[in-house]
C-alpha cells in the first residue's frame, strides 16, 4: 500500500474524533468541518516519517487550527448565533426522550460557557476534558 493511501486511511479512521474535538472547541459544525479539512491539507503536504502517533499529531494540528480560528473571531469581533435553550425539563430520567433533551441542553450550556473563554483557554479546556491531560502538557500547544 502506498504512503498516500495509508495516510488517507489513517485520516479517515481519525476523522470522527477530530471533528468532535473541533466542534467542542468551535461550537460550529461547519467550522469544525473546515478545521478537519485544513488538517487533511496539512497532513497531505507534510513528511510524516518522523511522526510516531499520527492520531495525536492530527489532534494537535486540529487544536492549533481551532485556536487560530477562535483568535480570528476575536479580531473580527464575530458573534456566534444565539444558542436556543431547552426549558421545562424536570427530571431527565423519566423517559429516554427527556433524557436525550436533557443531554442536548447540557451540551448547549457547555457551549455557552465555552464561548466566554478566551481562545487559548477554550482549547486548553477541551483538550484537558477530552484527553485528561494535565495543563502542563497542553501549555506548549
HELIX and SHEET records of a PDB file:
HELIX    1   1 UNK A    3  UNK A   26  1                                  24    
HELIX    2   2 UNK A   29  UNK A   44  1                                  16    
HELIX    3   3 UNK A   54  UNK A   76  1                                  23    
HELIX    4   4 UNK A   96  UNK A  115  1                                  20    
HELIX    5   5 UNK A  119  UNK A  131  1                                  13    
HELIX    6   6 UNK A  135  UNK A  138  1                                   4    
END                                                                             
